């Protein structure tokens, strides 16, 4: 699984509608409204790198009101669940 984090500048008066339209794209798992330089952050998950071209410039960038995007590709994922499992390896409840 390939994860891309897409920062989105959006027309400020249309952020909720733009977020909903981006969320409707199949490869988009979540969209967050954020503070700072960008208005939204979209999490895109695909199986192949080639699919990113279909999803990001092919669909997400074409959502009316999307003004600019910056895409970051994740090369490793860390999550609370993964870290808890790693630290629990070999430990016995009797400790």
Backbone as a chain_set.jsonl record, in Angstrom:
{"seq": "XXXXXXXXXXXXXXXXXXXXXXXXXXXXXXXXXXXXXXXXXXXXXXXXXXXXXXXXXXXXXXXXXXXXXXXXXXXXXXXXXXXXXXXXXXXXXXX", "coords": {"N": [[0.854, -1.18, 0.0], [0.598, 2.16, -0.863], [0.976, 5.318, 0.518], [-0.076, 8.602, 0.229], [0.246, 11.896, 1.328], [-1.646, 14.629, 0.954], [-1.515, 18.01, 0.764], [-3.806, 20.608, 0.645], [-4.715, 23.633, -0.835], [-7.541, 25.567, -0.71], [-10.536, 27.151, -1.983], [-11.623, 29.378, 0.303], [-14.272, 29.945, 1.069], [-15.581, 27.661, 0.344], [-14.726, 25.369, 1.613], [-15.947, 23.158, 3.166], [-17.571, 21.869, 1.165], [-15.664, 21.244, -0.766], [-13.997, 19.519, 0.68], [-15.8, 17.382, 1.082], [-16.185, 16.581, -1.598], [-13.607, 15.723, -2.246], [-13.337, 13.633, -0.425], [-15.097, 11.837, -1.55], [-13.673, 10.622, -3.561], [-12.432, 7.53, -4.573], [-9.825, 6.48, -3.711], [-9.166, 8.078, -1.603], [-8.834, 8.137, 1.796], [-9.234, 9.686, 4.09], [-10.032, 13.087, 4.951], [-8.822, 16.025, 6.286], [-9.608, 19.079, 7.88], [-7.504, 21.752, 8.37], [-5.295, 24.002, 10.197], [-3.098, 26.693, 9.241], [-0.774, 27.019, 6.477], [-2.043, 25.505, 4.482], [-5.385, 24.387, 3.715], [-6.728, 21.949, 3.799], [-5.994, 18.48, 4.429], [-5.454, 15.588, 2.704], [-5.612, 12.076, 2.821], [-4.295, 9.71, 0.804], [-4.547, 6.49, -0.461], [-3.122, 3.955, -2.311], [-2.486, 1.058, -4.423], [-0.474, 0.892, -6.368], [2.18, 2.958, -7.646], [1.599, 4.255, -10.056], [-1.12, 4.71, -9.919], [-1.37, 6.958, -8.375], [-1.107, 9.131, -10.098], [-3.516, 9.028, -11.462], [-5.291, 9.588, -9.401], [-4.449, 11.958, -7.931], [-3.404, 14.308, -9.669], [-5.227, 13.679, -11.645], [-7.862, 13.555, -10.583], [-8.286, 14.674, -7.884], [-7.023, 17.234, -7.991], [-8.671, 18.414, -9.819], [-11.041, 18.979, -8.625], [-13.551, 21.338, -8.223], [-12.63, 24.445, -6.87], [-10.306, 23.638, -5.636], [-7.212, 24.996, -5.255], [-4.442, 24.672, -5.133], [-2.013, 22.086, -4.672], [0.16, 20.1, -2.6], [2.103, 17.31, -2.565], [3.08, 14.573, -0.568], [4.885, 11.636, -0.31], [4.603, 8.787, 1.647], [7.098, 6.751, 3.081], [7.371, 5.004, 5.12], [5.277, 3.764, 7.691], [4.164, 4.628, 10.885], [2.311, 3.754, 13.674], [0.222, 4.095, 16.576], [-0.872, 1.649, 17.289], [0.901, -0.165, 15.973], [3.316, 0.423, 17.313], [2.695, -0.258, 19.982], [2.306, -3.01, 19.681], [4.873, -3.8, 18.902], [6.398, -3.252, 21.209], [5.239, -5.019, 22.932], [6.03, -7.525, 22.224], [7.17, -10.636, 23.214], [6.756, -10.112, 25.876], [5.343, -11.057, 28.961], [2.234, -11.432, 30.598], [2.588, -11.855, 33.289], [4.59, -10.262, 34.225]], "CA": [[0.0, 0.0, 0.0], [1.332, 3.429, -0.961], [0.215, 6.4, 1.132], [0.31, 9.969, -0.11], [-0.373, 12.935, 2.137], [-1.828, 15.733, 0.014], [-1.909, 19.289, 1.356], [-4.683, 21.252, -0.329], [-5.214, 25.003, -0.672], [-8.896, 25.557, -1.259], [-11.321, 28.378, -1.881], [-12.002, 29.407, 1.718], [-15.725, 29.953, 1.237], [-16.143, 26.387, -0.112], [-13.947, 24.278, 2.205], [-16.721, 21.941, 3.461], [-17.979, 21.207, -0.081], [-14.449, 20.71, -1.397], [-13.603, 18.36, 1.488], [-16.734, 16.297, 0.767], [-15.902, 16.111, -2.957], [-12.342, 14.976, -2.196], [-13.621, 12.401, 0.313], [-15.837, 10.933, -2.444], [-12.728, 9.947, -4.458], [-12.229, 6.184, -4.024], [-8.535, 6.239, -3.056], [-9.008, 8.998, -0.471], [-9.357, 7.502, 3.009], [-9.634, 10.717, 5.048], [-9.713, 14.483, 4.664], [-8.811, 16.825, 7.515], [-9.544, 20.527, 7.818], [-6.36, 22.085, 9.218], [-4.845, 25.387, 10.25], [-1.782, 26.899, 8.647], [-0.641, 27.421, 5.071], [-3.014, 24.757, 3.689], [-6.722, 24.321, 4.307], [-7.13, 20.556, 3.953], [-5.003, 17.432, 4.221], [-6.118, 14.373, 2.25], [-4.819, 10.853, 2.869], [-4.575, 8.916, -0.39], [-3.933, 5.165, -0.366], [-3.229, 3.198, -3.561], [-1.627, -0.131, -4.476], [0.625, 1.116, -7.318], [2.538, 4.368, -7.822], [0.912, 4.804, -11.23], [-2.468, 5.12, -9.534], [-1.314, 8.317, -7.817], [-1.341, 10.073, -11.198], [-4.958, 9.037, -11.739], [-6.041, 10.129, -8.272], [-4.109, 13.323, -7.491], [-3.633, 15.286, -10.735], [-6.353, 13.284, -12.484], [-9.179, 13.77, -9.973], [-8.292, 15.584, -6.74], [-6.694, 18.6, -8.432], [-9.746, 18.918, -10.681], [-12.222, 19.315, -7.818], [-13.755, 22.788, -8.245], [-12.262, 25.12, -5.636], [-8.938, 23.279, -5.253], [-6.35, 26.009, -5.85], [-3.05, 24.212, -5.181], [-1.731, 20.93, -3.81], [1.543, 19.657, -2.383], [1.975, 15.884, -2.252], [4.195, 13.929, 0.125], [4.735, 10.185, -0.334], [5.11, 8.143, 2.862], [7.881, 5.546, 2.813], [7.199, 4.12, 6.267], [4.151, 4.165, 8.531], [4.214, 4.319, 12.311], [1.032, 4.044, 14.315], [0.185, 3.712, 17.984], [-1.114, 0.203, 17.32], [2.142, -0.846, 15.595], [4.311, 0.61, 18.36], [2.292, -1.059, 21.135], [2.554, -4.415, 19.344], [6.319, -4.019, 18.885], [6.898, -3.264, 22.571], [4.629, -6.123, 23.654], [6.603, -8.801, 21.772], [7.985, -11.348, 24.194], [6.414, -9.794, 27.261], [4.379, -11.956, 29.568], [1.344, -10.709, 31.506], [3.021, -12.066, 34.655], [5.663, -9.342, 34.605]], "C": [[0.891, 1.231, 0.0], [0.429, 4.523, -0.4], [0.794, 7.727, 0.695], [-0.464, 10.917, 0.792], [-0.435, 14.169, 1.244], [-2.323, 16.956, 0.767], [-2.655, 20.07, 0.287], [-4.982, 22.686, 0.082], [-6.545, 25.051, -1.395], [-9.522, 26.941, -1.157], [-11.959, 28.387, -0.495], [-13.511, 29.326, 1.927], [-16.383, 28.627, 0.85], [-15.465, 25.177, 0.521], [-14.795, 23.038, 2.521], [-17.124, 21.158, 2.2], [-16.789, 20.564, -0.789], [-13.982, 19.468, -0.645], [-14.504, 17.164, 1.193], [-16.465, 15.728, -0.621], [-14.613, 15.289, -2.995], [-12.56, 13.634, -1.489], [-14.335, 11.38, -0.573], [-14.929, 10.201, -3.432], [-12.33, 8.622, -3.811], [-10.939, 6.005, -3.229], [-8.291, 7.143, -1.851], [-9.649, 8.362, 0.762], [-9.866, 8.51, 4.032], [-9.295, 12.084, 4.495], [-9.848, 15.251, 5.968], [-8.818, 18.302, 7.166], [-8.472, 20.945, 8.815], [-6.09, 23.586, 9.234], [-3.492, 25.482, 9.559], [-1.854, 27.278, 7.177], [-1.671, 26.737, 4.162], [-4.328, 24.648, 4.446], [-7.168, 22.905, 4.63], [-5.922, 19.642, 3.808], [-5.781, 16.167, 3.858], [-5.139, 13.207, 2.315], [-5.251, 9.99, 1.694], [-3.833, 7.598, -0.255], [-4.205, 4.391, -1.648], [-2.284, 1.998, -3.509], [-0.377, 0.092, -5.325], [0.908, 2.608, -7.447], [1.79, 5.009, -8.988], [-0.491, 5.314, -10.901], [-2.489, 6.531, -8.948], [-1.595, 9.365, -8.88], [-2.826, 10.154, -11.541], [-5.725, 9.77, -10.65], [-5.732, 11.603, -8.017], [-4.25, 14.33, -8.633], [-4.867, 14.953, -11.573], [-7.72, 13.588, -11.91], [-9.177, 14.828, -8.878], [-8.029, 17.031, -7.172], [-7.788, 19.229, -9.275], [-11.029, 19.219, -9.923], [-12.377, 20.835, -7.846], [-13.462, 23.404, -6.879], [-10.898, 24.724, -5.103], [-8.011, 24.227, -6.001], [-4.917, 25.535, -6.047], [-2.917, 22.985, -4.289], [-0.23, 20.73, -3.686], [1.438, 18.225, -1.874], [3.251, 15.351, -1.626], [3.908, 12.434, 0.135], [5.358, 9.611, 0.94], [5.923, 6.919, 2.475], [7.847, 4.58, 3.986], [6.06, 4.667, 7.119], [4.394, 3.726, 9.961], [2.829, 4.639, 12.871], [1.097, 3.588, 15.759], [0.0, 2.208, 18.111], [0.167, -0.566, 17.01], [3.188, -0.744, 16.704], [3.973, -0.213, 19.601], [2.577, -2.534, 20.886], [4.053, -4.722, 19.389], [6.875, -4.109, 20.307], [6.348, -4.437, 23.376], [5.231, -7.472, 23.273], [7.461, -9.397, 22.877], [7.651, -11.038, 25.638], [5.293, -10.698, 27.731], [3.519, -11.139, 30.52], [1.753, -10.849, 32.965], [4.092, -11.122, 35.116], [5.17, -8.269, 35.526]], "O": [[1.834, 1.322, 0.786], [-0.733, 4.643, -0.788], [2.001, 7.952, 0.779], [-1.668, 10.763, 0.995], [0.598, 14.693, 0.827], [-3.413, 16.946, 1.339], [-2.188, 20.182, -0.846], [-5.441, 22.939, 1.195], [-6.661, 24.628, -2.546], [-9.101, 27.781, -0.361], [-12.746, 27.501, -0.163], [-13.968, 28.694, 2.879], [-17.595, 28.469, 1.003], [-15.611, 24.063, 0.017], [-14.38, 21.936, 2.162], [-17.029, 19.931, 2.173], [-16.901, 19.471, -1.343], [-13.611, 18.471, -1.265], [-14.014, 16.042, 1.068], [-16.513, 14.511, -0.804], [-14.536, 14.278, -3.694], [-12.02, 12.614, -1.917], [-14.187, 10.176, -0.362], [-15.372, 9.252, -4.078], [-11.939, 8.588, -2.645], [-10.977, 5.416, -2.148], [-7.292, 6.976, -1.152], [-10.848, 8.082, 0.776], [-10.817, 8.23, 4.761], [-8.39, 12.229, 3.674], [-10.856, 15.144, 6.667], [-8.11, 18.73, 6.254], [-8.517, 20.542, 9.978], [-6.591, 24.335, 8.395], [-2.829, 24.472, 9.324], [-2.866, 27.792, 6.7], [-2.119, 27.33, 3.181], [-4.371, 24.8, 5.667], [-7.889, 22.675, 5.6], [-4.946, 19.99, 3.143], [-6.655, 15.728, 4.606], [-3.982, 13.333, 1.914], [-6.411, 9.588, 1.592], [-2.636, 7.58, 0.032], [-5.357, 4.188, -2.032], [-1.396, 1.93, -2.659], [0.676, -0.47, -5.024], [-0.007, 3.428, -7.367], [1.393, 6.172, -8.912], [-0.984, 6.244, -11.539], [-3.507, 7.22, -9.017], [-2.246, 10.373, -8.605], [-3.333, 11.225, -11.873], [-6.687, 10.485, -10.93], [-6.651, 12.413, -7.9], [-5.158, 15.158, -8.574], [-5.485, 15.849, -12.148], [-8.656, 13.854, -12.665], [-9.965, 15.772, -8.924], [-8.742, 17.943, -6.756], [-7.828, 20.449, -9.429], [-12.006, 19.67, -10.519], [-11.43, 21.552, -7.525], [-13.977, 22.947, -5.858], [-10.371, 25.39, -4.212], [-8.017, 24.265, -7.231], [-4.25, 25.936, -7.0], [-3.613, 22.856, -3.282], [0.543, 21.136, -4.553], [0.768, 17.959, -0.876], [4.356, 15.636, -2.088], [2.825, 12.007, 0.536], [6.505, 9.916, 1.269], [5.493, 6.13, 1.634], [8.264, 3.431, 3.842], [5.898, 5.88, 7.252], [4.783, 2.586, 10.214], [2.254, 5.684, 12.565], [1.948, 2.774, 16.117], [0.642, 1.566, 18.942], [0.491, -1.524, 17.711], [3.873, -1.723, 17.0], [4.864, -0.805, 20.21], [3.042, -3.235, 21.785], [4.455, -5.785, 19.861], [7.731, -4.95, 20.582], [6.928, -4.811, 24.395], [4.962, -8.47, 23.942], [8.362, -8.745, 23.405], [8.218, -11.651, 26.542], [4.4, -11.052, 26.961], [4.029, -10.238, 31.186], [1.323, -10.057, 33.802], [4.481, -11.16, 36.283], [5.945, -7.409, 35.943]]}, "num_chains": 1, "name": "protein.A"}
